């Protein structure tokens, strides 16, 4: 690629959009870049179909499109908090900041980045200042190549040409720094190769424009040591949810077309919901995790877009077997007969039976902070009925699965179940049974009334995987082969960490991950298998095609505020993570907006709440907190749909029908078109 740059200014309306134009191989490119996009193309809220139609009609070039997104990034991606002590110190929120800090790294060569006015912190690499390898074209160079090919053939280079994307910085991109949000001092901050899904997206024509800011190492804190603190476009004093925060907010504020997030529990759906977008967490075995920093048994890859069809288009490209991720072998032969996109065009839901998970929607079980969200999702349930779905609804205070789980959980969960009830299944100080546990389990199988009364969907809980975080991270680093960072221990010793008492220490988190000396994932695998077996059985007994429930219990939290205390199985994370983290495919779709919000604040006179069972996010309160409010607030609410593993076709049909009928997606009002934007 040539590296002789020049600048041009495109006047559109009353203002200028600065374009970076690389010296063309011929005069065609300069003319194409200098021509304004046609007036009938509008960037804000543009879908993949609309973008590609505009390219095919020659109303816009791919390079122009990238520049238009860069103009939005330049306008809206600055710091959104006060940082009196710098990026690593205490932060203060700013109402209506007009900035998001969603994207931490931009795929621009140095000259292009400087001409746009982006600082060195946004460079593709901190360890390669020259960044002149011709085998690493940046986003503008890649777009120009696509435009030249389109000019020759009249055809798109692939199914995703014109799709400008950001990726959570937990994923490897060979041309951009990849550190999972950490300010870690690698010898080479670029990994040697792309993650598998990144390779597939590039081959399909997608433009990789940026790495998205994230909660460092996919934690529960809305900041990272390298990228800083990030904000919600609907209220910049609140989080865009974690940990795939920048992926969600960059899509929600139209800085990119679509993004990729990572979900261990909720970090595709949570950020998608908080940013009024669509987040698809497919069956775990369907999309390769190869090239993910700190992957695990429950981690999965998923697209975040502004509509269901676009998410389906991304899934069509990234789904499928990858020998570098052994779990994907289960996907062979499991894709539907048509591309996923074909199932995402709305329509009637007649003939589908959808179960309402009232276990997550009973107001008496939770706090006033959850009430309005429950009401909004209750309305979504009614909308499904209007679309023709048959609802299996146990009623506002009922439970969809409790009677079924009482039959199956004791035996399916066996050792994990007996451990929860030591009075029924006593053991000695060494953990050896002092009574016949098997006999008691047989009694419960014959008479479910003997099962403890508190058995329900909310009390099953996550299972631990001892040493998994250390093993997966050390294995990733060994394969990466960096000369300076070779282990989790190196990350502790060779990183800079933020220091703010309102956010749990990421250095301490790394130190805790370094403690185990053995790898034992047996309990997590048992829990995953037993839950899939139980839920599939319970769905089959009620002839259910899908489930519906709130994505999140509460609206986005204030930045730096304590997380809500756990209550009745709703943990401090507040997103309903449990079923999805056991491998069930789920999607969140915008369901509406709140009118008021309640917030938790620190109060040393209040009792300290217990930790969330099985973990509830590393910002869970360990101090007294109390609930305040209500105060007026218009914040996004999402509804989740969930289906059997590999039933994404059904999932997309339901989600697209609901989204098309209700149209709850709305762009954030403080982040509208920039001057000169078509």
C-alpha positions, 0 to 999 in steps of 0.5 A: 500500500502506498503511504503518501498521504494528502488531505481533502475537505468535503463540503456537505451542507454548511460544514466540512467532513474531513476525509483522509485520502491515500494517494490513489493508484489512479485518478478514479479513487480521488474523484470517488472520495471527493464526491459527497454521498447522495442526499438520499443516504442517511448514516444515522441508524443505517442498516446493512441492507441500506448501506449496501444498497447505497454502495450498489447504487453508487450513492456512496463508496466504502471509503466515504462510509468509513470517513463518515463514521470517523467524523462521528467518532471524532465528535463523540468519542472523547472523555466523558468524565472528569479525571482530576488525577488522570486516567488512572485516578478518581473520576467524576461524572458529567451530565450530558457530557456529549462524549462516550469514550466507547472506542479505545483503539482506531484502525488508522495508520499514524498519518491518517490518525493525526490528520483526523486529530486523534491522539496517540492513545488511539494508535493501532499499536503502542509498541510500533510507532512507525506502523508501516507494514504493508501487510497490515492495511488500515480501515481506510486502505481496506475500504479503498481496495474494496471500492476499486474492486467494486468499480471493476466488477460492479459486485460487492466484495462479500456479504458484509461489505459496508459493515463498519465494526468495532470489536471488544478488546478481549479479542485478537486482531493482528493489526491492532493492540489486544490487551483486554483493556489492560495497560500491560507492557507487552513487547509487542502489543499486537497478537500474531494472528486474528481470532477466528471470527475476525478472519471470517468477518474480514473475508466477508468484507467487513471493515474493522474500524476500532477496538471497543473499550471494555471493563478490564479483563471483562470485569464488572467495572465500567472502566479500564486502565488503558481505555479509561471510563466509559459512559451511556449515550442515554445518560452519560452519568450512567454505565453502558453496562459491562463488560462489552460496554464500548461494543454496545455504546459504539453501536447505540450511538451510531459510531459503527454499524455493528460490534462484537461482544463477549459474554460469560454471563451477560456481556453481549445482552447487557450492554446491548440492552443498556444502549437500546440495541440488539445483542445476540448470544448464540449457542456457545458451541456455534461460534469459535472462541479462538483468539479470546483473551481469558476464554472459559467454559461459559464464554461466547461470542456475539454480535451487537447491532441496531436491528435483528436482521443485521445481527443475523447477517453477522451470525451467518458469517461467524458461525461454524466449526473451527478446529481451534475451538474444540467445543464447536465440533458440536455445531456440525450439522446443526445449522438451519437449512437457510441462512440465519438472515432468512429467519429475521424478517418479522411476521406472525408468531402463530403456532409458537408457544412461548413460556413467560419466566415469571420467576424473574418478574415477580415484583414481591420478590425484588425491590422498587427499582425493578418494578417499572422494568417488569411492567415494561416487559409484561407489556412485551408479553402482551405484544407477543400474544398480539403477534399470534404466539401462544403464551404459557404464563403462570401469572404475575406471581407464579413460576414457570419451572418450579414444579418441574425442577423439583422433580429433576434437580436433586439427581441432575445436580447430585453432588452440587445439590446435596452440598447445598443442604447439609442438614439433609445430606450430612458430612463429616469434617472431611466432607465424607457422607455420614448418612446414605445420600443416595437413599435420600435422593431416591426418596426425593425422586419418588416423592418431590414433596420431600425436596426443599421448598426453596428449590426454584430457577433463581436458587440453582446458581452458578458453579465454580471452576477452580483455576480456569481463569489462570489456566486459560489466560496462561495458555493464551499468553503462552500461545501468543508468544510475547517476549515480555508478558508470558503469564498472569504473573507477568500481567501483575508485575508489568501492568499499570492499574487504575486506583479508585476506591469506587471501583474494585482493584483489577490488580487484586483480581489478577492476584486472586486469579493467580492463586489456584494451583490446580485446574478443576472445571468438573463442577461447572461442567456438571452444572452446565449439563444438568441445567441444560437437561433440566430446562430442556425437559421442562420446556418439552413437558410444556411444549415450549418453543422459547422463553421470555423474561427481562434482560435486566432487573434494573436500568443502567447504574450510576458510574461509580455507584455500588451495585445493588445487593443480591435479593431472591436469586437476583445477583448484584450483576442484575442481568439475568445471566443464568440460563444463557451462561449454561449455553442456551442461545438468547437475544435481547431486543429493545422493549421501551424506556423507563420514566423513573429510576431508583439508585443505590448509594453508599450508607455506612449506617446501613447493613452490609449485604451478602455477596451474590451466590456464585459471584455477582460481579466484582463491583458487588457491594461490601459496604452498607447501601440504601435505595434512593428515588424515584427520580425521572429518567428515560433509560432503555429496557430490553426483553430477552428471548431464549430457545433450545441450543442451535434453535437460532432460527426460531430465536430470530423469528421471534425477536424480529417479529417483536422488534418490527411490531413494536419499534422501540429502538430510538437513537440517543438524542444527545448524539444526533447527526454531526455537521455535514452528515448525510 
